[in-house]
Amino acid sequence: MKGFSVRMNRRSFLQQTGLGILAMSTVKDFKDIFAASKDSDSIMPVLFVGHGSPMNAIEDNEFSTGWMNVGKSLPKPKAILCVSAHWQTRGTMVTAMEKPQTIHDFGGFPKALFDKQYPAPGSPEFAKETKELIKKTSVSLDEDWGLDHGTWSVLARMFPNADIPTYQLSLDYTQPPEYHYELAKELQELRKKGILIIGSGNIVHNLRMVRLEMPDGFDWAVEFDDKIRKALEERDHKSIIHYEDYGSIAKLSIPTNEHYLPLLYAIALQQKNENLAFFNAKNLGGSISMRSLIIH
């Protein structure tokens, strides 16, 4: 079964929530974070990115600036593996084509966004290696999907030259959160080979509750984002996996969990000696969290 994308048609919301003034972190901040990584033989960092509006791919705002600063400061990856909220499948798949297409999996946006291409090469070799690493389930090699906007809208700002081989791992929508967390642990070896693993989604993502007039978040959205922040800082992965235990604020923040699951792929790869740092940590439109993090 081919993957499907959650289409976003709230044009005015998604365009406006991509707007901003200043980045929350500077290039220097990120260089300080990655100094140790560049000076040693340590494994590649891991990212979770709150991707929000696809307009961030072509607009200069605080979120796109944050992504650019991260990209300028990261050790250059040999390849990028992205787990995007926008590729859900029955079973697990990994893209294995040499030239993945740029998928414009949305509607109602300006022509300039549909004209945007991200012609990064694929990585059939690393795709096959990823398939072999995963023992929890059988992984299919996919030749049809490509790079959806959860991937290319972020990478277009982080790595604008589109010269790093990039491939995607799908989300099996039939499986519970703990399954995804355990599967992600099997990807650890890829970090040692210079592969940058990125989870792309949003911690709080409820488009039905969006209110353009709200510069920040609803109380429940802010509270849930803060609880997850604290759990991340305390390495309380159990609470993050079982987010439903937070009750009504979780139900409002995560009506469907495809945007939340990529976070589990990032934190599952955090080793005991690794820290994390937040960037783009902002709630907006009432019900979207752009909080992103780096594990290093």
C-alpha positions in Angstrom: 0.0 0.0 0.0 1.4 3.4 -0.9 1.7 6.1 1.7 -0.7 8.9 2.1 -0.3 12.5 3.1 -2.5 14.5 5.4 -3.5 17.4 3.2 -3.6 20.9 4.7 -6.1 23.3 3.2 -6.1 26.1 5.8 -4.2 28.4 3.6 -4.5 31.6 5.7 -3.5 29.8 8.9 -0.5 28.0 7.5 0.8 31.0 5.7 0.4 33.3 8.7 1.8 31.0 11.2 5.0 30.8 9.2 5.7 34.5 9.9 8.2 35.7 12.4 10.8 38.3 13.1 13.8 36.8 14.8 15.3 33.4 15.2 15.4 32.0 18.7 19.0 30.8 18.3 22.0 32.1 16.5 24.6 30.3 14.4 27.1 30.8 17.3 24.7 29.0 19.7 24.6 26.0 17.5 28.3 26.0 16.8 28.8 25.9 20.6 26.5 22.9 20.8 28.2 21.0 18.0 31.8 22.0 18.8 32.4 18.7 20.6 30.9 16.7 17.8 33.1 18.4 15.2 36.3 17.9 17.2 35.8 14.2 17.9 34.7 11.0 16.3 31.3 11.1 17.9 28.2 10.0 16.1 25.9 12.3 14.2 23.4 14.4 16.2 19.6 13.6 15.9 16.9 16.2 15.3 13.2 16.6 15.9 11.8 19.5 13.9 8.4 21.1 14.3 7.8 21.8 10.6 4.5 23.7 10.7 3.5 25.5 7.5 5.1 24.4 4.1 5.4 28.2 3.5 8.5 28.1 5.8 10.3 26.6 2.8 10.1 29.9 0.9 9.5 32.6 3.6 12.2 34.2 5.7 10.9 33.9 9.3 12.1 32.9 12.7 11.5 29.2 12.0 13.2 29.0 8.7 16.1 31.1 10.2 16.4 28.6 13.0 16.6 25.8 10.5 19.2 27.6 8.5 21.3 28.2 11.6 21.2 24.5 12.5 22.2 23.5 9.0 25.2 25.9 9.0 26.4 24.4 12.2 25.9 20.7 11.8 28.7 18.3 10.7 27.9 17.6 7.1 26.0 14.3 6.9 26.8 11.5 4.5 23.1 11.1 4.1 19.8 12.2 5.7 17.1 9.9 6.9 13.8 11.6 7.6 10.7 10.3 9.4 8.0 12.6 8.3 4.4 12.9 9.7 3.2 13.0 6.1 4.2 9.5 5.0 1.9 6.9 6.7 1.7 3.4 5.4 0.4 0.0 6.4 3.7 -1.7 7.3 7.1 0.0 7.2 8.7 1.3 4.0 11.9 3.1 3.1 12.4 5.1 -0.1 15.0 3.5 -2.3 15.0 5.5 -5.5 18.0 7.3 -6.9 16.1 10.5 -7.7 13.2 11.1 -5.3 10.5 13.5 -6.5 9.6 16.7 -4.6 6.0 16.0 -3.4 3.7 19.0 -3.0 1.3 17.3 -0.7 -0.9 20.2 0.2 -3.4 22.6 -1.5 -4.4 26.2 -1.7 -0.9 27.8 -1.6 0.9 30.2 -3.9 2.3 29.0 -7.2 5.8 29.8 -5.9 5.5 27.1 -3.3 4.4 24.5 -5.9 7.3 25.6 -8.1 9.7 24.9 -5.3 11.8 21.8 -6.0 14.3 20.0 -3.7 16.3 17.8 -6.1 18.4 16.0 -3.5 19.6 12.6 -4.7 18.3 9.5 -3.0 20.3 6.8 -1.3 19.4 3.2 -2.5 22.5 1.9 -0.6 21.6 3.4 2.8 17.9 2.4 2.2 18.9 -1.2 1.8 21.2 -1.0 4.9 18.3 0.5 6.9 16.0 -2.3 5.8 18.6 -4.8 7.0 19.1 -3.1 10.3 15.5 -3.2 11.3 14.6 -6.6 12.8 11.3 -5.6 14.5 9.4 -5.9 11.2 9.8 -6.5 7.6 10.7 -3.3 5.7 9.7 -2.8 2.0 11.8 -0.8 -0.4 9.7 1.9 -2.0 10.2 3.4 -5.5 7.1 5.6 -5.6 6.9 8.1 -2.8 9.8 10.7 -2.8 10.3 13.6 -0.4 7.1 15.1 1.1 6.9 18.6 2.6 7.6 17.3 6.1 11.1 16.6 4.7 11.9 19.0 1.9 10.4 22.2 3.4 12.8 21.8 6.3 15.9 20.6 4.3 15.5 23.4 1.8 16.5 25.8 4.5 19.0 23.6 6.4 20.8 22.3 3.3 19.7 24.6 0.4 22.2 23.1 -2.1 20.2 19.8 -2.1 23.5 17.9 -2.5 23.1 15.4 0.4 21.5 12.0 -0.3 18.1 12.0 1.3 15.6 9.2 2.0 12.5 8.6 4.1 11.2 6.0 6.5 7.4 5.7 6.7 5.2 5.6 9.8 3.1 2.4 10.1 -0.2 3.9 11.1 -1.4 0.5 12.4 1.1 0.4 15.3 1.0 2.1 18.8 3.6 4.7 19.9 5.7 2.2 21.9 6.2 0.2 18.7 7.6 3.2 16.9 10.0 4.0 19.8 11.4 0.4 19.9 11.8 0.3 16.1 13.7 3.6 16.1 16.3 2.2 18.5 17.4 -0.2 15.7 18.5 2.8 13.6 21.3 3.7 16.0 24.0 2.2 13.9 23.2 4.7 11.1 24.4 7.6 13.2 27.8 6.0 13.4 28.0 6.0 9.6 27.4 9.7 9.3 23.7 9.7 8.7 21.6 12.5 10.1 18.3 11.2 11.4 15.4 13.7 11.5 11.9 13.3 12.9 9.6 15.9 11.4 6.2 16.7 12.9 4.8 18.9 15.7 4.4 18.1 19.4 1.0 20.0 19.5 -0.9 19.8 16.2 -4.6 20.4 16.1 -5.6 22.3 12.9 -9.3 22.2 13.7 -8.7 24.3 16.8 -6.5 26.9 15.1 -7.3 30.6 15.9 -5.4 33.1 13.8 -5.9 35.9 16.2 -4.0 34.0 18.9 -0.3 34.8 18.9 0.5 32.1 21.3 -1.2 28.8 22.4 -4.4 27.8 24.2 -3.8 27.0 27.8 -4.1 23.3 27.1 -1.6 23.5 24.2 0.9 25.4 26.3 0.5 23.0 29.2 0.9 19.9 27.1 4.0 21.3 25.3 5.5 22.2 28.7 4.8 18.8 30.2 6.5 17.2 27.2 9.4 19.7 27.5 9.9 18.7 31.1 9.7 15.0 30.3 12.3 15.5 27.6 14.7 17.3 30.0 14.2 14.6 32.6 14.6 11.8 30.0 11.2 10.5 31.1 10.6 8.7 27.8 7.9 6.5 29.3 5.7 9.5 29.8 6.3 10.8 26.3 5.4 7.4 24.8 2.3 7.1 26.9 1.2 10.7 26.3 -2.5 9.8 26.5 -2.0 9.5 30.3 -2.0 13.3 30.3 -5.8 13.2 29.7 -7.8 15.9 28.0 -4.8 18.2 27.2 -3.3 15.3 25.3 -6.5 14.6 23.4 -6.7 18.2 22.4 -3.0 18.5 21.5 -2.8 15.2 19.6 -6.2 14.4 18.0 -4.3 12.1 15.6 -0.7 11.2 16.4 1.1 11.2 13.0 2.7 14.5 13.8 3.7 13.4 17.3 5.2 10.0 16.4 8.4 11.4 14.7 9.4 12.8 18.1 9.6 9.2 19.4 12.0 8.3 16.6 14.4 11.1 17.8 14.3 10.5 21.5 14.7 6.7 21.1 18.1 7.4 19.7 19.3 9.5 22.7 22.2 7.7 24.4 23.0 8.0 28.1 25.8 10.5 27.6 23.9 12.7 25.3 22.1 16.0 26.0 19.4 17.9 24.2 18.8 21.5 23.3 15.6 23.2 22.1 15.1 25.7 19.3 12.1 27.3 17.6 10.3 26.7 20.9 7.1 28.6 20.3 3.4 27.9 20.4 1.3 29.8 17.8 -2.2 29.9 16.3 -3.6 28.5 19.5 -2.9 24.9 18.7 0.5 24.4 17.1 3.8 23.9 18.8 6.9 24.6 16.7 9.2 23.3 19.5 12.2 21.5 18.0 15.2 19.8 19.5 18.7 18.6 18.9 20.2 15.5 20.6 24.0 15.6 20.7 
